[in-house]
Amino acid sequence: MVIFRQEHTSTQQAPGYPQPPSRAPEPRQGRGTGFLFLLATLASMAALAATYYFFVRTTTGQFIDESALVEAVEIHGTAGKAANKLLDWLPAVSLLISAVVVLIVTVVKRRWAAAGIAVAACVGSNVATQILKNLSPDRPYRGIETLELNSLPSGHTTLAASAAAAVFLMVSPRWRPMVGFLGGSFAVATGVSTLINQWHRPADVVAAFLVVAVFMIPAGWLIIRKGPRWNVWDGYGHHWASSHLWLGLSLLAGLAAAAVAGFSLLSVAAGSGVEDSTTHYFWAGTALIVIAGYLATVTGVWLFGHAARRRHAPRR
């Protein structure tokens, strides 16, 4: 009687045979990404509403906002001429730079869906700015001598910030820290220029940043969902464009601006001995623009860096 014995195939290769290549770990995405994007969008909406209410509907907000605009006359001179040139060239420069970068990335990398989403968000933020500016109630009289026409949000700032944000969304994750800093700096410079030329109050510029955030954050989430293969990186420091330096510069600029704002407002406070201000409110308004612009930059870079998948997931 012959007994057949079934041999069980072992998953382990015999000595001397080449071992099968180990499977690389799947890239991991940051936890709670969808919730964080939703939270950031809702926070931007709430901040936009709060900016409108405080700086348009209250006496204190109107006074600070209008004082910064009035005091801009004191430094208009040479700075005003440079700012005026920037604003004159701004629409063409913004559209040209963003269009060239988006077109190149779209054609070379074939990111058609991302390009459509980014352009739609860019157009949406600019249209929303014009709707808000034209449909929002005029400034109520609160004892402050000011133009009653609503100028919030700033159209020039929205154009610059949305163009920079569109480029930020289209580039690969390793380039986003650098592009975020450069784009944020461009948007901040535009906002400050509108104040120097007395086209807009500081709150108008801050509101423009927030309108862009409301549109670009959900658009970014969609782009990450539509392009999981190219939204992958090695984390900060693995490429010069993803160095911590860019985040550090943004944080440093924001902290310096916060110090300037605190000093300027304390200097004009009652009993400080500097009650007849000539430029303190202007510097406080400028600092507010810088703080808002670079805070948005740091938040955006961190949020998208967290959402991008890590090529080499860290060991636990």
Stockholm file with secondary structure:
# STOCKHOLM 1.0

chainA/1-316         MVIFRQEHTSTQQAPGYPQPPSRAPEPRQGRGTGFLFLLATLASMAALAATYYFFVRTTTGQFIDESALVEAVEIHGTAGKAANKLLDWLPAVSLLISAVVVLIVTVVKRRWAAAGIAVAACVGSNVATQILKNLSPDRPYRGIETLELNSLPSGHTTLAASAAAAVFLMVSPRWRPMVGFLGGSFAVATGVSTLINQWHRPADVVAAFLVVAVFMIPAGWLIIRKGPRWNVWDGYGHHWASSHLWLGLSLLAGLAAAAVAGFSLLSVAAGSGVEDSTTHYFWAGTALIVIAGYLATVTGVWLFGHAARRRHAPRR
#=GR chainA/1-316 SS CCCCCCCCCCSSCCTTSCCCCCCCCCCBCCTTHHHHHHHHHHHHHHHHHHHHIIIIISHHHHHHHHHHHHHGGGGCHHHHHHHHHHHHHHHHHHHHHHHHHHHHHHHHHCCHHHHHHHHHHHHHHHHHHHHHHHHSCCCCCSSCCCCCSCCCSCHHHHHHHHHHHHHHHHSCGGGHHHHHHHHHHHHHHHHHHHHHTTSSCHHHHHHHHHHHHHHHHHHHHHHHHHCTTTSEECCTTSSGGGCHHHHHHHHHHHHHHHHHHHHHHHHTSTTSSCCSCSSHHHHHHHHHHHHHHHHHHHHHHHHHHHHSEESSCCCC
#=GC SS_cons         CCCCCCCCCCSSCCTTSCCCCCCCCCCBCCTTHHHHHHHHHHHHHHHHHHHHIIIIISHHHHHHHHHHHHHGGGGCHHHHHHHHHHHHHHHHHHHHHHHHHHHHHHHHHCCHHHHHHHHHHHHHHHHHHHHHHHHSCCCCCSSCCCCCSCCCSCHHHHHHHHHHHHHHHHSCGGGHHHHHHHHHHHHHHHHHHHHHTTSSCHHHHHHHHHHHHHHHHHHHHHHHHHCTTTSEECCTTSSGGGCHHHHHHHHHHHHHHHHHHHHHHHHTSTTSSCCSCSSHHHHHHHHHHHHHHHHHHHHHHHHHHHHSEESSCCCC
//
